[in-house]
Amino acid sequence: MSALLAASVAEANTCFPPVQPYVPQEPEAVREYSELIMQDFETYFSQIGVYLQCLDEERQRAFVEAQEVSEQYRKFFAATGR
């Protein structure tokens, strides 16, 4: 029975955070790899918005799911006379 119920539940989003840029401690390495580091920062900033939107969507989906389960719970108790 629970497998049937689980199959009917909307799938949860999997939100993956962007990889944080690594900045070396050595000033020489920072200068040498500055272009790569800058690209990493740009990639991070372009992906963080997508990640936050995913989290917002997942929060909304989970909220709706919790409301639906609460209603099912209420109906269950009404049907069992509890």
C-alpha positions in Angstrom: 0.0 0.0 0.0 2.7 2.5 0.9 4.5 1.7 -2.4 1.4 2.7 -4.2 1.1 5.9 -2.3 4.7 6.7 -2.8 4.4 6.4 -6.5 1.6 8.9 -6.6 3.6 11.6 -4.7 5.2 14.2 -6.8 9.0 13.8 -7.1 11.1 16.0 -5.0 13.7 18.3 -6.7 17.3 17.6 -6.1 19.0 21.0 -5.8 22.8 21.0 -6.1 24.7 24.0 -4.8 27.3 25.5 -7.1 30.9 24.7 -6.3 32.5 27.6 -4.4 35.5 29.1 -6.1 38.9 28.1 -4.7 41.3 31.0 -4.1 44.8 29.9 -3.3 46.5 31.5 -0.3 49.7 32.2 -2.1 49.7 35.6 -3.9 51.8 34.2 -6.7 49.3 31.4 -7.4 46.5 34.0 -7.3 48.2 36.0 -10.0 49.2 33.0 -12.1 45.7 31.5 -12.1 43.7 34.8 -11.9 41.8 34.1 -15.2 40.7 30.6 -14.0 39.7 31.9 -10.6 37.7 34.8 -12.2 35.9 32.2 -14.4 35.1 30.1 -11.3 33.6 33.2 -9.6 31.5 34.0 -12.6 30.3 30.4 -12.9 29.4 30.4 -9.2 27.5 33.7 -9.4 25.6 32.5 -12.6 24.6 29.2 -10.9 23.7 30.4 -7.4 20.4 32.0 -8.7 19.4 28.7 -10.3 20.2 26.9 -7.1 18.2 29.3 -5.0 15.2 29.1 -7.4 15.4 25.3 -7.2 15.3 25.5 -3.4 12.3 27.8 -3.5 10.5 25.4 -5.9 11.3 22.5 -3.6 10.0 24.3 -0.6 6.8 25.1 -2.3 6.4 21.5 -3.5 7.0 20.2 0.0 4.5 22.6 1.4 1.8 21.5 -1.0 2.6 17.9 -0.3 2.4 18.5 3.5 -1.1 20.1 3.0 -2.2 17.1 0.9 -1.0 14.6 3.4 -2.7 16.5 6.2 -5.9 16.3 4.3 -5.5 12.6 3.7 -4.8 12.2 7.5 -8.0 14.1 8.3 -10.0 11.9 5.9 -8.4 8.7 7.4 -9.5 9.6 10.9 -13.0 10.5 9.7 -13.3 7.2 7.9 -12.1 5.2 11.0 -14.3 7.1 13.4 -11.4 8.2 15.5 
